[in-house]
Amino acid sequence: MDRTLPAKTAQAAFALGCFWGPDALFGAQDGVVRTTVGYAGGGTPTPTYEDIGDHIETVRVTYDPAQRSYADLLDLFWAAHDPVRAPLKRQYQPALLPATDAQAEQARASHDEAAAQHDGAISTKVIEASTFHRAEAYHQKYKLRRYPALVEAFEAMLPADAPLADSPAAALANGYVGGYRAPEHLDVDRDRLGLPPNLLEVLRTQATRHDGWAGYIASEPD
């Protein structure tokens, strides 16, 4: 996957509470090239996890528009959270953060549709013209990092100057261990991932243990 990137990609950003789950959720989708977690939506110049200021936890999604449209990602976003539920604090605010004027128009239309379905009582926001700040390395592919053997395998395959966080294969594997990609997909994904059989079985086992994203409601970490 890391050697056969699409010629043209697009980016969009989404906030769905704690960014560890959405990182895996979006990484599990066909047509998504890579995911990156970070901070956006505020005015603090250099946010960090310890000093996030008025920013919110966000996942930036790089995708192949020939395979996956922004409208598809919007559908996933709305299905993955309860728009009526108010966040405990600003950091976990659910939001759409469009990257282009065309995305902004679609985001506003989808927001209006969701608001109409709930008599206007939704907490989800559309935040335009927002700068994305990349989060610390230990937050990137957080769910995958719980499996050191998988991390070591990917890092051994990647060039020295290519971080794990930017690997398309790592994004997909993160989706598996997060429970957002069904294990039967491994029959097709095994060659794309480039992992040995024993580590593919780790992905299969973890994917089987979860119900998948259909039962996912974005939330704050415990």
C-alpha positions in Angstrom: 0.0 0.0 0.0 2.8 2.4 0.8 4.4 1.9 -2.6 1.2 2.3 -4.7 -0.3 5.6 -3.6 -3.0 7.1 -5.8 -1.9 9.9 -8.1 -4.4 12.3 -6.7 -5.6 12.7 -3.2 -7.8 15.0 -1.1 -8.0 15.9 2.6 -10.7 16.6 5.1 -10.8 16.8 8.9 -13.4 15.5 11.4 -13.7 15.7 15.1 -15.6 12.9 16.9 -14.5 13.1 20.6 -11.3 11.4 21.6 -9.3 11.1 18.4 -7.9 7.6 18.9 -11.2 5.9 17.8 -11.8 8.0 14.8 -8.2 7.5 13.7 -9.0 3.8 13.5 -12.5 4.2 12.1 -11.5 6.3 9.1 -8.3 4.2 8.5 -10.4 1.1 8.1 -12.3 2.5 5.1 -11.6 1.6 1.5 -10.3 4.7 -0.4 -8.7 6.2 2.7 -5.0 6.6 2.1 -3.8 7.8 5.5 -5.0 9.3 8.7 -3.3 11.8 11.1 -4.6 13.0 14.5 -4.1 16.5 15.7 -5.7 19.6 17.1 -7.9 22.1 15.1 -10.8 24.5 15.4 -9.2 27.0 17.8 -6.9 30.0 17.9 -4.2 28.8 20.2 -1.0 29.1 18.1 0.9 25.9 19.2 -1.5 23.5 20.9 -0.3 20.3 22.6 -2.1 17.5 24.3 -1.1 19.0 27.7 -2.0 22.6 26.6 -4.7 22.2 23.9 -6.2 25.7 24.5 -9.4 26.2 22.6 -8.7 23.5 20.0 -10.5 20.1 19.6 -9.1 16.6 19.0 -9.3 16.0 15.2 -8.5 13.4 12.6 -7.3 14.5 9.2 -8.2 12.1 6.5 -6.3 11.8 3.2 -8.4 9.9 0.7 -8.6 8.9 -2.9 -11.5 10.8 -4.5 -11.7 8.2 -7.2 -12.6 5.6 -4.6 -14.2 7.5 -1.8 -16.1 10.8 -2.0 -16.4 13.5 0.7 -20.1 12.8 0.8 -19.2 9.2 1.8 -17.0 10.5 4.6 -19.8 12.8 5.7 -22.2 9.8 5.9 -19.6 7.9 8.0 -19.2 10.9 10.3 -22.9 11.3 11.1 -23.4 7.6 11.6 -20.5 7.5 14.0 -21.8 9.8 16.7 -24.9 11.1 18.4 -25.2 14.7 17.3 -27.6 15.6 20.2 -25.1 14.6 22.9 -23.2 17.5 24.3 -19.5 17.1 24.8 -18.1 17.2 28.3 -15.6 19.9 27.3 -14.4 21.8 24.2 -11.6 19.3 23.6 -14.2 16.6 22.6 -16.5 18.8 20.5 -17.9 16.9 17.5 -17.3 19.0 14.4 -16.8 19.0 10.6 -13.7 20.9 9.5 -13.9 21.2 5.7 -10.7 21.9 3.8 -12.2 23.5 0.7 -15.2 25.7 -0.3 -16.8 22.8 -1.9 -16.4 20.7 1.2 -17.8 23.5 3.3 -20.9 23.7 1.2 -21.5 20.0 1.6 -20.7 20.1 5.3 -23.2 22.9 5.9 -25.9 21.1 4.0 -25.3 17.9 5.9 -25.4 19.8 9.2 -28.7 21.5 8.2 -30.2 18.1 7.4 -29.1 16.6 10.7 -30.4 19.6 12.6 -33.8 19.3 10.9 -34.0 15.6 11.9 -33.5 16.7 15.6 -35.6 19.9 15.7 -32.4 21.9 15.6 -31.1 20.5 18.9 -27.7 19.2 17.9 -24.3 20.0 19.4 -22.2 19.1 16.3 -20.6 22.1 14.6 -19.1 23.1 11.3 -15.8 25.0 11.7 -14.4 26.5 8.6 -10.9 27.9 7.8 -9.3 25.9 10.6 -5.6 25.2 10.8 -4.6 21.6 11.6 -1.8 21.0 14.1 -0.3 17.5 14.1 -0.5 15.8 17.5 2.4 14.2 19.3 3.8 10.9 17.9 2.5 8.7 20.7 -1.1 9.7 19.8 -0.6 8.6 16.1 -2.0 5.1 15.4 -2.6 4.8 19.2 -4.6 1.5 19.0 -2.0 -0.1 16.8 0.8 0.9 19.2 -0.7 -1.5 21.8 0.8 -4.3 19.6 4.6 -3.8 19.6 5.2 -6.7 17.2 2.9 -5.1 14.6 4.6 -1.7 15.1 8.1 -3.3 14.7 7.0 -5.1 11.5 5.8 -1.9 9.9 8.8 0.2 11.0 11.1 -2.4 9.6 9.3 -2.2 6.2 9.2 1.6 6.1 12.1 3.9 5.0 13.9 5.5 7.9 12.5 8.9 7.1 8.9 7.6 6.8 7.1 7.7 10.2 4.6 5.0 11.1 1.9 7.6 11.5 2.0 8.4 7.7 1.9 4.8 6.5 -1.3 3.7 4.6 -0.7 0.1 5.6 -0.5 1.1 9.3 -3.7 3.1 9.0 -5.5 0.0 7.7 -4.0 -2.2 10.4 -5.0 0.4 13.0 -8.6 0.0 11.7 -8.4 -3.8 12.1 -7.2 -3.7 15.7 -9.7 -1.0 16.5 -12.5 -3.3 15.4 -13.7 -1.2 12.4 -12.8 -3.5 9.6 -14.4 -7.0 9.3 -11.8 -9.9 9.4 -13.0 -11.4 6.1 -11.4 -8.4 4.3 -8.0 -9.8 5.3 -8.3 -12.3 2.4 -7.9 -9.3 0.1 -5.8 -7.0 2.3 -3.0 -9.5 3.2 -0.9 -8.6 0.2 -1.5 -4.9 0.6 -0.4 -5.0 4.3 2.7 -6.9 3.7 2.7 -8.6 7.1 3.8 -12.2 7.9 1.0 -14.8 8.5 1.3 -14.7 12.3 0.8 -11.0 12.5 -2.1 -11.1 10.0 -3.7 -13.5 12.5 -3.3 -10.9 15.3 -5.3 -8.5 13.1 -7.9 -11.2 12.4 -8.3 -12.0 16.1 -8.7 -8.4 17.2 -11.1 -7.6 14.4 -13.2 -10.6 15.3 -13.4 -9.5 19.0 -15.2 -6.3 18.1 -18.6 -5.5 16.7 -17.3 -3.0 14.2 -18.0 0.6 13.6 -21.7 0.2 13.2 -22.0 0.1 17.0 -19.6 3.0 17.5 -20.6 6.2 19.3 -17.7 8.7 19.6 -16.9 9.5 23.2 -14.4 10.9 25.6 -11.7 8.6 26.9 -12.2 7.0 30.3 
